[in-house]
């Protein structure tokens, strides 16, 4: 934590529905991280200022995926 904001590497769990494990900057997902949602969707890749940006892979519960 830095000035009350998430900073560096860490994990976030929202009552078992959403889990994020990765880098933070200024309280936002920033750098490399993995986001998992209870329905089975998983995104693993790059983040910038809380938004998926750059290279990554998203997999849906159907096992379909997009990488790029």
Biopython code that builds the backbone (N, CA, C, O; Angstrom):
import numpy as np
from Bio.PDB.StructureBuilder import StructureBuilder

atoms = [
    (1, "UNK", "N", (0.851, -1.179, 0.000)),
    (1, "UNK", "CA", (0.000, 0.000, 0.000)),
    (1, "UNK", "C", (0.896, 1.242, 0.000)),
    (1, "UNK", "O", (1.961, 1.263, 0.617)),
    (2, "UNK", "N", (0.445, 2.247, -0.692)),
    (2, "UNK", "CA", (1.144, 3.520, -0.738)),
    (2, "UNK", "C", (0.085, 4.618, -0.691)),
    (2, "UNK", "O", (-0.718, 4.742, -1.616)),
    (3, "UNK", "N", (0.077, 5.403, 0.362)),
    (3, "UNK", "CA", (-0.940, 6.452, 0.553)),
    (3, "UNK", "C", (-2.359, 5.879, 0.458)),
    (3, "UNK", "O", (-3.262, 6.516, -0.085)),
    (4, "UNK", "N", (-2.538, 4.673, 0.993)),
    (4, "UNK", "CA", (-3.859, 4.048, 1.005)),
    (4, "UNK", "C", (-4.258, 3.379, -0.297)),
    (4, "UNK", "O", (-5.383, 2.895, -0.414)),
    (5, "UNK", "N", (-3.355, 3.338, -1.292)),
    (5, "UNK", "CA", (-3.650, 2.717, -2.586)),
    (5, "UNK", "C", (-2.802, 1.463, -2.780)),
    (5, "UNK", "O", (-1.666, 1.390, -2.310)),
    (6, "UNK", "N", (-3.363, 0.488, -3.471)),
    (6, "UNK", "CA", (-2.595, -0.726, -3.754)),
    (6, "UNK", "C", (-1.401, -0.363, -4.632)),
    (6, "UNK", "O", (-1.513, 0.436, -5.562)),
    (7, "UNK", "N", (-0.252, -0.969, -4.314)),
    (7, "UNK", "CA", (0.983, -0.658, -5.033)),
    (7, "UNK", "C", (1.862, -1.906, -5.040)),
    (7, "UNK", "O", (1.995, -2.568, -4.011)),
    (8, "UNK", "N", (2.464, -2.240, -6.185)),
    (8, "UNK", "CA", (3.328, -3.415, -6.291)),
    (8, "UNK", "C", (2.518, -4.668, -6.555)),
    (8, "UNK", "O", (1.437, -4.614, -7.141)),
    (9, "UNK", "N", (3.056, -5.805, -6.114)),
    (9, "UNK", "CA", (2.399, -7.090, -6.342)),
    (9, "UNK", "C", (1.421, -7.392, -5.214)),
    (9, "UNK", "O", (1.710, -7.143, -4.043)),
    (10, "UNK", "N", (0.240, -7.940, -5.583)),
    (10, "UNK", "CA", (-0.721, -8.318, -4.554)),
    (10, "UNK", "C", (-1.897, -9.077, -5.130)),
    (10, "UNK", "O", (-2.015, -9.268, -6.341)),
    (11, "UNK", "N", (-2.771, -9.505, -4.219)),
    (11, "UNK", "CA", (-3.983, -10.235, -4.594)),
    (11, "UNK", "C", (-5.209, -9.488, -4.086)),
    (11, "UNK", "O", (-5.178, -8.834, -3.044)),
    (12, "UNK", "N", (-6.299, -9.605, -4.859)),
    (12, "UNK", "CA", (-7.576, -9.004, -4.487)),
    (12, "UNK", "C", (-8.659, -10.057, -4.705)),
    (12, "UNK", "O", (-8.728, -10.661, -5.775)),
    (13, "UNK", "N", (-9.501, -10.280, -3.705)),
    (13, "UNK", "CA", (-10.640, -11.195, -3.808)),
    (13, "UNK", "C", (-11.905, -10.434, -3.453)),
    (13, "UNK", "O", (-11.955, -9.736, -2.440)),
    (14, "UNK", "N", (-12.928, -10.568, -4.292)),
    (14, "UNK", "CA", (-14.212, -9.926, -4.044)),
    (14, "UNK", "C", (-15.240, -10.998, -3.706)),
    (14, "UNK", "O", (-15.955, -11.484, -4.582)),
    (15, "UNK", "N", (-15.306, -11.359, -2.434)),
    (15, "UNK", "CA", (-16.286, -12.323, -1.929)),
    (15, "UNK", "C", (-16.379, -13.580, -2.788)),
    (15, "UNK", "O", (-17.465, -14.135, -2.955)),
    (16, "UNK", "N", (-15.252, -14.033, -3.333)),
    (16, "UNK", "CA", (-15.230, -15.264, -4.112)),
    (16, "UNK", "C", (-15.716, -15.136, -5.538)),
    (16, "UNK", "O", (-15.684, -16.117, -6.280)),
    (17, "UNK", "N", (-16.170, -13.949, -5.953)),
    (17, "UNK", "CA", (-16.677, -13.766, -7.314)),
    (17, "UNK", "C", (-15.592, -13.361, -8.295)),
    (17, "UNK", "O", (-15.585, -13.813, -9.440)),
    (18, "UNK", "N", (-14.680, -12.518, -7.855)),
    (18, "UNK", "CA", (-13.609, -12.001, -8.704)),
    (18, "UNK", "C", (-12.300, -12.111, -7.948)),
    (18, "UNK", "O", (-12.221, -11.770, -6.767)),
    (19, "UNK", "N", (-11.270, -12.591, -8.639)),
    (19, "UNK", "CA", (-9.940, -12.657, -8.037)),
    (19, "UNK", "C", (-8.939, -12.049, -9.011)),
    (19, "UNK", "O", (-8.926, -12.394, -10.192)),
    (20, "UNK", "N", (-8.107, -11.149, -8.514)),
    (20, "UNK", "CA", (-7.019, -10.585, -9.315)),
    (20, "UNK", "C", (-5.727, -10.817, -8.568)),
    (20, "UNK", "O", (-5.633, -10.558, -7.368)),
    (21, "UNK", "N", (-4.736, -11.304, -9.279)),
    (21, "UNK", "CA", (-3.408, -11.520, -8.719)),
    (21, "UNK", "C", (-2.402, -10.922, -9.691)),
    (21, "UNK", "O", (-2.291, -11.365, -10.834)),
    (22, "UNK", "N", (-1.670, -9.910, -9.228)),
    (22, "UNK", "CA", (-0.703, -9.289, -10.117)),
    (22, "UNK", "C", (-0.229, -7.943, -9.623)),
    (22, "UNK", "O", (-0.251, -7.658, -8.425)),
    (23, "UNK", "N", (0.196, -7.125, -10.556)),
    (23, "UNK", "CA", (0.792, -5.823, -10.270)),
    (23, "UNK", "C", (-0.263, -4.729, -10.149)),
    (23, "UNK", "O", (-1.291, -4.739, -10.827)),
    (24, "UNK", "N", (0.034, -3.783, -9.253)),
    (24, "UNK", "CA", (-0.835, -2.618, -9.019)),
    (24, "UNK", "C", (0.019, -1.349, -9.090)),
    (24, "UNK", "O", (1.209, -1.371, -8.777)),
    (25, "UNK", "N", (-0.599, -0.256, -9.502)),
    (25, "UNK", "CA", (0.045, 1.057, -9.486)),
    (25, "UNK", "C", (-1.034, 2.098, -9.218)),
    (25, "UNK", "O", (-1.997, 2.206, -9.977)),
    (26, "UNK", "N", (-0.879, 2.849, -8.164)),
    (26, "UNK", "CA", (-1.847, 3.885, -7.833)),
    (26, "UNK", "C", (-3.250, 3.353, -7.581)),
    (26, "UNK", "O", (-4.234, 4.049, -7.834)),
    (27, "UNK", "N", (-3.351, 2.114, -7.081)),
    (27, "UNK", "CA", (-4.650, 1.525, -6.792)),
    (27, "UNK", "C", (-5.317, 0.860, -7.982)),
    (27, "UNK", "O", (-6.429, 0.347, -7.856)),
    (28, "UNK", "N", (-4.652, 0.857, -9.153)),
    (28, "UNK", "CA", (-5.211, 0.257, -10.369)),
    (28, "UNK", "C", (-4.362, -0.918, -10.827)),
    (28, "UNK", "O", (-3.156, -0.957, -10.584)),
    (29, "UNK", "N", (-5.000, -1.875, -11.490)),
    (29, "UNK", "CA", (-4.248, -2.983, -12.087)),
    (29, "UNK", "C", (-3.301, -2.369, -13.122)),
    (29, "UNK", "O", (-3.731, -1.607, -13.988)),
    (30, "UNK", "N", (-2.021, -2.701, -13.030)),
    (30, "UNK", "CA", (-1.046, -2.087, -13.935)),
    (30, "UNK", "C", (0.186, -2.985, -14.000)),
    (30, "UNK", "O", (0.831, -3.229, -12.980)),
    (31, "UNK", "N", (0.514, -3.475, -15.188)),
    (31, "UNK", "CA", (1.596, -4.441, -15.355)),
    (31, "UNK", "C", (0.988, -5.777, -15.728)),
    (31, "UNK", "O", (-0.027, -5.824, -16.424)),
    (32, "UNK", "N", (1.595, -6.864, -15.276)),
    (32, "UNK", "CA", (1.091, -8.199, -15.603)),
    (32, "UNK", "C", (0.208, -8.715, -14.478)),
    (32, "UNK", "O", (0.532, -8.558, -13.301)),
    (33, "UNK", "N", (-0.914, -9.334, -14.848)),
    (33, "UNK", "CA", (-1.795, -9.883, -13.828)),
    (33, "UNK", "C", (-2.770, -10.894, -14.393)),
    (33, "UNK", "O", (-2.919, -11.040, -15.606)),
    (34, "UNK", "N", (-3.435, -11.593, -13.472)),
    (34, "UNK", "CA", (-4.413, -12.615, -13.829)),
    (34, "UNK", "C", (-5.724, -12.305, -13.122)),
    (34, "UNK", "O", (-5.767, -12.171, -11.899)),
    (35, "UNK", "N", (-6.796, -12.194, -13.908)),
    (35, "UNK", "CA", (-8.135, -11.924, -13.393)),
    (35, "UNK", "C", (-8.995, -13.158, -13.640)),
    (35, "UNK", "O", (-9.105, -13.627, -14.772)),
    (36, "UNK", "N", (-9.607, -13.682, -12.577)),
    (36, "UNK", "CA", (-10.498, -14.843, -12.679)),
    (36, "UNK", "C", (-11.862, -14.448, -12.158)),
    (36, "UNK", "O", (-11.980, -13.806, -11.115)),
    (37, "UNK", "N", (-12.897, -14.838, -12.894)),
    (37, "UNK", "CA", (-14.273, -14.552, -12.494)),
    (37, "UNK", "C", (-14.957, -15.886, -12.204)),
    (37, "UNK", "O", (-14.691, -16.886, -12.872)),
    (38, "UNK", "N", (-15.833, -15.893, -11.212)),
    (38, "UNK", "CA", (-16.486, -17.113, -10.731)),
    (38, "UNK", "C", (-17.119, -17.930, -11.855)),
    (38, "UNK", "O", (-17.146, -19.158, -11.773)),
    (39, "UNK", "N", (-17.628, -17.280, -12.902)),
    (39, "UNK", "CA", (-18.278, -18.017, -13.996)),
    (39, "UNK", "C", (-17.291, -18.825, -14.834)),
    (39, "UNK", "O", (-17.703, -19.584, -15.711)),
    (40, "UNK", "N", (-15.987, -18.670, -14.573)),
    (40, "UNK", "CA", (-14.970, -19.442, -15.283)),
    (40, "UNK", "C", (-14.132, -18.651, -16.267)),
    (40, "UNK", "O", (-13.170, -19.193, -16.811)),
    (41, "UNK", "N", (-14.458, -17.384, -16.521)),
    (41, "UNK", "CA", (-13.669, -16.569, -17.422)),
    (41, "UNK", "C", (-12.352, -16.205, -16.739)),
    (41, "UNK", "O", (-12.331, -15.839, -15.564)),
    (42, "UNK", "N", (-11.242, -16.311, -17.500)),
    (42, "UNK", "CA", (-9.918, -15.969, -16.977)),
    (42, "UNK", "C", (-9.192, -15.119, -18.002)),
    (42, "UNK", "O", (-9.132, -15.473, -19.180)),
    (43, "UNK", "N", (-8.638, -13.995, -17.555)),
    (43, "UNK", "CA", (-7.765, -13.166, -18.391)),
    (43, "UNK", "C", (-6.402, -13.129, -17.731)),
    (43, "UNK", "O", (-6.290, -12.851, -16.537)),
    (44, "UNK", "N", (-5.376, -13.406, -18.498)),
    (44, "UNK", "CA", (-4.011, -13.335, -17.998)),
    (44, "UNK", "C", (-3.198, -12.545, -19.007)),
    (44, "UNK", "O", (-3.060, -12.943, -20.164)),
    (45, "UNK", "N", (-2.659, -11.418, -18.551)),
    (45, "UNK", "CA", (-1.898, -10.591, -19.467)),
    (45, "UNK", "C", (-1.590, -9.228, -18.885)),
    (45, "UNK", "O", (-1.525, -9.046, -17.669)),
    (46, "UNK", "N", (-1.404, -8.277, -19.780)),
    (46, "UNK", "CA", (-0.970, -6.936, -19.412)),
    (46, "UNK", "C", (-2.146, -6.009, -19.130)),
    (46, "UNK", "O", (-3.216, -6.109, -19.730)),
    (47, "UNK", "N", (-1.895, -5.100, -18.187)),
    (47, "UNK", "CA", (-2.862, -4.071, -17.782)),
    (47, "UNK", "C", (-2.180, -2.713, -17.806)),
    (47, "UNK", "O", (-0.974, -2.608, -17.584)),
    (48, "UNK", "N", (-2.959, -1.678, -18.075)),
    (48, "UNK", "CA", (-2.471, -0.298, -17.988)),
    (48, "UNK", "C", (-3.582, 0.548, -17.387)),
    (48, "UNK", "O", (-4.657, 0.675, -17.973)),
    (49, "UNK", "N", (-3.326, 1.125, -16.222)),
    (49, "UNK", "CA", (-4.286, 2.009, -15.556)),
    (49, "UNK", "C", (-5.662, 1.363, -15.372)),
    (49, "UNK", "O", (-6.688, 2.017, -15.557)),
    (50, "UNK", "N", (-5.678, 0.065, -15.005)),
    (50, "UNK", "CA", (-6.925, -0.632, -14.713)),
    (50, "UNK", "C", (-7.642, -1.223, -15.910)),
    (50, "UNK", "O", (-8.720, -1.800, -15.763)),
    (51, "UNK", "N", (-7.049, -1.088, -17.120)),
    (51, "UNK", "CA", (-7.679, -1.569, -18.354)),
    (51, "UNK", "C", (-6.790, -2.618, -19.002)),
    (51, "UNK", "O", (-5.569, -2.465, -19.038)),
    (52, "UNK", "N", (-7.406, -3.696, -19.521)),
    (52, "UNK", "CA", (-6.636, -4.701, -20.257)),
    (52, "UNK", "C", (-6.005, -4.006, -21.458)),
    (52, "UNK", "O", (-6.699, -3.404, -22.277)),
    (53, "UNK", "N", (-4.686, -4.096, -21.551)),
    (53, "UNK", "CA", (-3.987, -3.426, -22.655)),
    (53, "UNK", "C", (-2.686, -4.153, -22.931)),
    (53, "UNK", "O", (-1.960, -4.509, -22.002)),
    (54, "UNK", "N", (-2.386, -4.375, -24.206)),
    (54, "UNK", "CA", (-1.167, -5.091, -24.571)),
    (54, "UNK", "C", (-1.470, -6.555, -24.828)),
    (54, "UNK", "O", (-2.585, -6.905, -25.214)),
    (55, "UNK", "N", (-0.490, -7.401, -24.618)),
    (55, "UNK", "CA", (-0.631, -8.835, -24.878)),
    (55, "UNK", "C", (-1.347, -9.538, -23.725)),
    (55, "UNK", "O", (-1.140, -9.224, -22.553)),
    (56, "UNK", "N", (-2.188, -10.492, -24.094)),
    (56, "UNK", "CA", (-2.890, -11.256, -23.075)),
    (56, "UNK", "C", (-3.665, -12.401, -23.690)),
    (56, "UNK", "O", (-3.744, -12.548, -24.909)),
    (57, "UNK", "N", (-4.236, -13.207, -22.810)),
    (57, "UNK", "CA", (-5.047, -14.349, -23.234)),
    (57, "UNK", "C", (-6.296, -14.378, -22.370)),
    (57, "UNK", "O", (-6.225, -14.310, -21.143)),
    (58, "UNK", "N", (-7.447, -14.482, -23.037)),
    (58, "UNK", "CA", (-8.713, -14.589, -22.320)),
    (58, "UNK", "C", (-9.337, -15.933, -22.682)),
    (58, "UNK", "O", (-9.388, -16.313, -23.851)),
    (59, "UNK", "N", (-9.810, -16.644, -21.661)),
    (59, "UNK", "CA", (-10.455, -17.942, -21.866)),
    (59, "UNK", "C", (-11.827, -17.886, -21.208)),
    (59, "UNK", "O", (-11.961, -17.484, -20.052)),
    (60, "UNK", "N", (-12.853, -18.302, -21.970)),
    (60, "UNK", "CA", (-14.218, -18.314, -21.476)),
    (60, "UNK", "C", (-14.577, -19.707, -20.953)),
    (60, "UNK", "O", (-13.864, -20.669, -21.238)),
    (61, "UNK", "N", (-15.666, -19.831, -20.197)),
    (61, "UNK", "CA", (-16.070, -21.131, -19.651)),
    (61, "UNK", "C", (-16.264, -22.207, -20.733)),
    (61, "UNK", "O", (-16.116, -23.396, -20.453)),
    (62, "UNK", "N", (-16.591, -21.800, -21.947)),
    (62, "UNK", "CA", (-16.789, -22.739, -23.065)),
    (62, "UNK", "C", (-15.466, -23.332, -23.550)),
    (62, "UNK", "O", (-15.451, -24.221, -24.402)),
    (63, "UNK", "N", (-14.359, -22.832, -23.000)),
    (63, "UNK", "CA", (-12.992, -23.200, -23.379)),
    (63, "UNK", "C", (-12.529, -22.512, -24.661)),
    (63, "UNK", "O", (-11.417, -22.765, -25.124)),
    (64, "UNK", "N", (-13.361, -21.649, -25.240)),
    (64, "UNK", "CA", (-12.901, -20.789, -26.327)),
    (64, "UNK", "C", (-11.936, -19.785, -25.746)),
    (64, "UNK", "O", (-12.045, -19.426, -24.574)),
    (65, "UNK", "N", (-10.983, -19.322, -26.553)),
    (65, "UNK", "CA", (-10.045, -18.339, -26.052)),
    (65, "UNK", "C", (-9.596, -17.393, -27.167)),
    (65, "UNK", "O", (-9.727, -17.686, -28.355)),
    (66, "UNK", "N", (-9.075, -16.274, -26.746)),
    (66, "UNK", "CA", (-8.460, -15.298, -27.649)),
    (66, "UNK", "C", (-7.106, -14.953, -27.064)),
    (66, "UNK", "O", (-6.979, -14.720, -25.862)),
    (67, "UNK", "N", (-6.103, -14.921, -27.914)),
    (67, "UNK", "CA", (-4.762, -14.554, -27.489)),
    (67, "UNK", "C", (-4.215, -13.514, -28.444)),
    (67, "UNK", "O", (-4.292, -13.675, -29.662)),
    (68, "UNK", "N", (-3.672, -12.467, -27.901)),
    (68, "UNK", "CA", (-3.115, -11.429, -28.766)),
    (68, "UNK", "C", (-2.924, -10.140, -28.042)),
    (68, "UNK", "O", (-2.462, -9.163, -28.632)),
]
sb = StructureBuilder()
sb.init_structure("model")
sb.init_model(0)
sb.init_chain("A")
sb.init_seg("    ")
for serial, (resi, resn, name, xyz) in enumerate(atoms, 1):
    if name == "N":
        sb.init_residue(resn, " ", resi, " ")
    sb.init_atom(name, np.array(xyz, "f"), 0.0, 1.0, " ", f" {name:<3s}", serial, name[0])
structure = sb.get_structure()
